[in-house]
């Protein structure tokens, strides 16, 4: 009987530790930022959703490199949400600036949609976005 109570206590403690974990961990997908408007490319459905666009995030200059570089996002997401996601993923301070550049050319406005940029600058089925912590181009 004492063994059952011990196992029960260990299970309860494990569950409590899982519930107590903070949300300070970096986001694992764009879903956490964009209210469910994007998912990781690693988990794709058999039939690809046509409302999503592949983006490739590349570090530039002094920016830390992301382990996951390719993401699939809904085409109506603004670039501002992608910037917020990158900041949280890289665990940057809220007061740190992050600059995004499309094809190493210009910095898009935060309210530009992914679809608009993809239509103008997409190549090979994806949109390449460079990110850095200091101004690089443009």
C-alpha positions in Angstrom: 0.0 0.0 0.0 2.8 2.4 0.8 4.3 1.7 -2.6 1.1 2.7 -4.4 1.0 6.0 -2.4 4.6 6.7 -3.3 4.0 6.1 -7.0 0.9 8.3 -6.7 2.9 11.1 -5.1 5.6 10.9 -7.7 3.1 11.1 -10.5 1.4 14.1 -8.9 4.7 15.9 -8.4 5.6 15.2 -12.1 2.3 16.6 -13.3 2.7 19.7 -11.1 6.2 20.3 -12.4 4.9 20.1 -16.0 2.1 22.6 -15.1 4.5 25.0 -13.4 6.7 25.3 -16.4 6.8 28.9 -17.6 6.2 30.1 -21.2 9.6 31.7 -21.3 10.8 28.9 -23.7 11.3 30.1 -27.2 8.4 29.4 -29.5 8.6 26.3 -31.6 6.3 27.6 -34.3 4.8 30.8 -35.6 1.5 29.7 -34.2 2.4 31.1 -30.8 2.8 34.6 -32.3 0.3 34.6 -35.1 -2.7 33.2 -33.4 -2.6 29.9 -35.2 -1.7 31.3 -38.6 1.4 29.3 -39.3 3.0 25.9 -38.6 6.4 24.4 -38.9 7.4 22.8 -42.2 8.6 19.7 -40.3 5.0 18.7 -39.7 3.2 18.9 -43.1 -0.1 17.4 -44.0 -0.4 15.1 -47.0 -1.9 17.8 -49.0 -0.2 21.2 -48.8 -2.5 24.1 -47.9 -2.5 26.6 -50.7 -2.9 29.6 -48.4 0.6 29.1 -46.9 3.9 30.4 -48.2 7.3 29.0 -47.4 9.7 31.6 -46.0 13.4 31.1 -45.4 14.9 33.0 -42.5 18.6 33.7 -42.8 20.8 35.4 -40.1 22.9 38.3 -41.2 25.8 40.1 -39.4 25.6 39.8 -35.6 22.3 37.9 -35.4 22.2 34.5 -33.8 21.4 31.6 -36.2 18.1 29.8 -35.9 18.1 26.0 -35.9 14.9 25.9 -37.9 15.3 28.1 -41.0 12.3 27.2 -43.2 8.8 28.0 -42.1 5.4 27.8 -43.7 3.1 30.8 -42.9 -0.3 31.9 -43.9 -0.1 34.4 -46.8 -2.1 37.1 -45.0 0.4 37.3 -42.0 2.0 40.7 -41.8 5.8 40.8 -41.6 5.5 42.4 -38.1 4.3 39.1 -36.7 7.3 37.3 -38.2 9.6 39.9 -36.6 7.9 39.3 -33.2 8.3 35.5 -33.6 12.0 35.8 -34.4 12.6 38.0 -31.3 10.9 35.5 -29.1 12.5 32.5 -30.7 16.0 34.0 -30.3 15.1 35.2 -26.8 16.0 38.8 -27.6 15.4 41.6 -25.1 12.2 43.6 -25.7 14.2 46.8 -26.2 16.6 45.2 -28.8 15.9 46.1 -32.4 15.5 43.5 -35.2 15.8 44.4 -38.8 14.3 42.3 -41.6 15.3 42.5 -45.2 13.8 40.9 -48.3 16.4 39.4 -50.6 19.1 41.5 -49.1 17.5 44.5 -50.7 15.1 46.5 -48.6 13.3 46.5 -45.2 9.6 45.9 -45.6 7.0 47.8 -43.6 5.7 45.8 -40.6 2.2 45.8 -42.1 3.3 44.3 -45.5 1.7 40.9 -46.0 3.8 37.8 -46.8 1.7 37.2 -50.0 2.5 40.7 -51.3 6.2 40.3 -50.8 6.2 36.7 -52.1 4.4 37.8 -55.3 7.0 40.5 -55.9 10.2 38.9 -54.6 9.5 35.1 -54.2 11.8 32.7 -56.0 12.0 28.9 -56.1 8.7 28.6 -54.2 9.9 30.5 -51.2 10.5 34.0 -49.8 13.9 34.7 -48.4 14.0 37.0 -45.4 17.3 38.1 -43.8 17.3 39.2 -40.2 19.9 41.1 -38.1 20.3 43.2 -35.0 21.8 46.1 -36.8 21.1 47.8 -40.1 22.7 46.0 -42.9 21.1 47.0 -46.2 18.6 49.6 -47.4 
